[in-house]
Amino acid sequence: MALMLILRKRARMQPVINCAFAAMTVALTDETIQIFSGRGSQVKDVWLDFAGSCTGILFVVVIFGLIKMSRNRKNKKHGN
């Protein structure tokens, strides 16, 4: 989801927070489904799922920032 926002050039803070909120919602939903499937749910699993999602979002944002910085440097070199 974060990659899609970045590709659409909407990499601002609010969409990134929305991605994290969606990740937490998915983690909570997953654990709720586990209650009804007989496997049991754990709060620790929710936090681990959320941490993994946030790590992925952060990774995408950092990669995007590096690419954007590289393009800016390239444009400055060719512009001068």
C-alpha positions in Angstrom: 0.0 0.0 0.0 2.8 2.4 0.8 4.5 1.7 -2.5 1.2 2.5 -4.3 1.0 5.8 -2.5 4.6 6.6 -3.4 4.1 5.7 -7.1 1.1 8.0 -7.2 3.4 10.7 -5.7 1.4 11.1 -2.5 4.1 10.3 0.0 3.1 12.6 2.7 2.7 11.9 6.4 -1.0 11.3 6.5 -1.2 8.5 3.8 1.7 6.8 5.6 -0.1 6.9 8.9 -3.2 5.6 7.1 -1.1 2.6 5.9 0.1 1.9 9.4 -3.6 2.1 10.7 -4.7 -0.3 7.9 -1.8 -2.7 8.9 -3.0 -2.6 12.5 -6.6 -3.3 11.4 -5.5 -6.3 9.4 -3.4 -7.6 12.3 -6.4 -7.3 14.7 -8.7 -8.9 12.2 -6.3 -11.8 11.7 -6.1 -12.4 15.4 -9.9 -12.1 15.8 -10.4 -14.8 13.1 -8.0 -17.0 15.0 -10.3 -16.9 18.1 -13.0 -18.5 16.0 -10.8 -21.0 14.3 -9.8 -22.6 17.6 -6.1 -21.6 17.3 -6.3 -18.9 19.9 -5.0 -15.3 19.6 -2.2 -13.4 21.3 -1.6 -9.7 21.7 2.1 -10.4 20.9 1.1 -11.6 17.4 -0.7 -8.4 16.8 2.3 -6.4 17.7 4.6 -8.5 15.7 2.4 -8.2 12.6 2.1 -4.5 13.1 5.9 -4.1 13.6 6.5 -6.1 10.4 4.1 -3.9 8.4 5.7 -0.7 9.8 9.1 -2.0 8.9 7.9 -2.6 5.3 6.4 0.8 5.1 9.5 2.4 6.5 11.7 0.5 4.0 9.6 1.7 1.1 9.7 5.3 2.3 13.4 5.2 2.8 14.0 3.7 -0.7 11.8 6.3 -2.2 13.7 9.0 -0.4 17.0 7.7 -1.7 15.7 7.5 -5.2 14.3 11.0 -5.1 17.6 12.4 -3.6 19.5 10.6 -6.4 17.3 12.1 -9.1 17.6 15.6 -7.6 21.4 15.3 -7.6 21.4 14.1 -11.2 19.1 16.9 -12.3 21.3 19.5 -10.5 24.4 18.1 -12.3 22.8 18.2 -15.7 21.1 21.5 -15.1 24.3 23.4 -14.3 
